[in-house]
Protein backbone atom coordinates (compact mmCIF):
# COMPACT_ATOMS: atom_id res chain seq x y z
CA UNK A 1 0.00 0.00 0.00
CA UNK A 2 1.36 3.36 -0.94
CA UNK A 3 1.41 6.38 1.35
CA UNK A 4 -1.35 8.10 -0.65
CA UNK A 5 -3.55 4.99 -0.51
CA UNK A 6 -2.93 4.74 3.23
CA UNK A 7 -3.90 8.37 3.73
CA UNK A 8 -7.01 7.96 1.59
CA UNK A 9 -8.01 4.85 3.52
CA UNK A 10 -7.62 6.70 6.83
CA UNK A 11 -9.67 9.64 5.57
CA UNK A 12 -12.44 7.35 4.27
CA UNK A 13 -12.47 5.52 7.60
CA UNK A 14 -12.65 8.76 9.60
CA UNK A 15 -15.46 10.14 7.42
CA UNK A 16 -17.43 6.91 7.74
CA UNK A 17 -16.85 6.88 11.51
CA UNK A 18 -18.14 10.46 11.81
CA UNK A 19 -21.28 9.54 9.85
CA UNK A 20 -21.79 6.42 11.96
CA UNK A 21 -21.42 8.46 15.16
CA UNK A 22 -24.03 10.96 13.94
CA UNK A 23 -26.40 8.16 12.95
CA UNK A 24 -25.87 6.48 16.33
CA UNK A 25 -26.75 9.71 18.14
CA UNK A 26 -29.98 10.03 16.11
CA UNK A 27 -30.79 6.36 16.76
CA UNK A 28 -30.22 6.75 20.52
CA UNK A 29 -32.50 9.80 20.61
CA UNK A 30 -35.19 7.98 18.61
CA UNK A 31 -34.91 4.98 20.93
CA UNK A 32 -35.35 7.23 23.96
CA UNK A 33 -38.44 8.79 22.33
CA UNK A 34 -39.95 5.37 21.60
CA UNK A 35 -39.31 4.17 25.16
CA UNK A 36 -40.87 7.35 26.55
CA UNK A 37 -43.95 6.99 24.32
CA UNK A 38 -44.69 3.45 25.49
CA UNK A 39 -43.77 4.16 29.10
CA UNK A 40 -40.81 1.76 29.24
CA UNK A 41 -42.26 -1.24 27.43
CA UNK A 42 -44.95 -1.96 24.90
CA UNK A 43 -45.69 -2.17 21.19
CA UNK A 44 -45.82 0.49 18.48
CA UNK A 45 -47.16 -0.14 15.00
CA UNK A 46 -45.73 1.74 12.06
CA UNK A 47 -46.38 1.70 8.34
CA UNK A 48 -43.22 -0.16 7.33
CA UNK A 49 -42.26 -1.80 10.63
CA UNK A 50 -43.47 -2.50 14.16
CA UNK A 51 -41.50 -1.85 17.34
CA UNK A 52 -41.63 -4.13 20.36
CA UNK A 53 -40.10 -2.44 23.43
CA UNK A 54 -39.15 -4.57 26.44
CA UNK A 55 -36.97 -4.23 29.53
CA UNK A 56 -34.13 -6.64 30.21
CA UNK A 57 -31.45 -7.00 32.86
CA UNK A 58 -28.69 -9.48 33.50
CA UNK A 59 -26.78 -10.74 36.48
CA UNK A 60 -23.06 -10.06 36.64
CA UNK A 61 -20.14 -11.19 38.81
CA UNK A 62 -17.59 -8.98 40.55
CA UNK A 63 -14.48 -10.03 38.64
CA UNK A 64 -12.04 -8.91 41.36
CA UNK A 65 -13.60 -11.38 43.77
CA UNK A 66 -13.83 -14.05 41.11
CA UNK A 67 -10.08 -13.88 40.53
CA UNK A 68 -9.52 -15.13 44.06
CA UNK A 69 -10.06 -18.73 45.11
CA UNK A 70 -13.76 -18.95 45.93
CA UNK A 71 -16.25 -21.68 46.71
CA UNK A 72 -19.39 -21.88 44.61
CA UNK A 73 -21.38 -20.33 47.47
CA UNK A 74 -18.96 -17.39 47.57
CA UNK A 75 -19.15 -16.93 43.80
CA UNK A 76 -22.97 -17.01 43.97
CA UNK A 77 -22.86 -14.39 46.73
CA UNK A 78 -20.92 -12.06 44.40
CA UNK A 79 -23.65 -12.08 41.74
CA UNK A 80 -25.57 -8.82 41.49
CA UNK A 81 -28.53 -7.79 39.39
CA UNK A 82 -27.56 -5.47 36.59
CA UNK A 83 -29.50 -2.35 35.76
CA UNK A 84 -32.57 -2.86 33.59
CA UNK A 85 -32.36 -1.33 30.16
CA UNK A 86 -34.88 -0.95 27.35
CA UNK A 87 -34.58 -3.21 24.32
CA UNK A 88 -36.20 -2.14 21.05
CA UNK A 89 -36.75 -4.78 18.37
CA UNK A 90 -37.85 -3.82 14.89
CA UNK A 91 -39.70 -6.19 12.61
CA UNK A 92 -40.10 -5.14 8.99
CA UNK A 93 -43.51 -5.65 7.46
CA UNK A 94 -43.94 -7.61 4.26
CA UNK A 95 -44.53 -5.49 1.23
CA UNK A 96 -48.12 -5.51 0.05
CA UNK A 97 -48.64 -6.87 -3.43
CA UNK A 98 -50.41 -4.60 -5.87
CA UNK A 99 -53.77 -5.98 -6.93
PyMOL commands that set and color helices and strands:
alter all, ss='L'
color gray80, all
select helices_A, chain A and resi 3-38+63-66+72-77
alter helices_A, ss='H'
color red, helices_A
select strands_A, chain A and resi 42-45+49-56+59-61+79-81+85-92
alter strands_A, ss='S'
color yellow, strands_A
deselect
rebuild
show_as cartoon
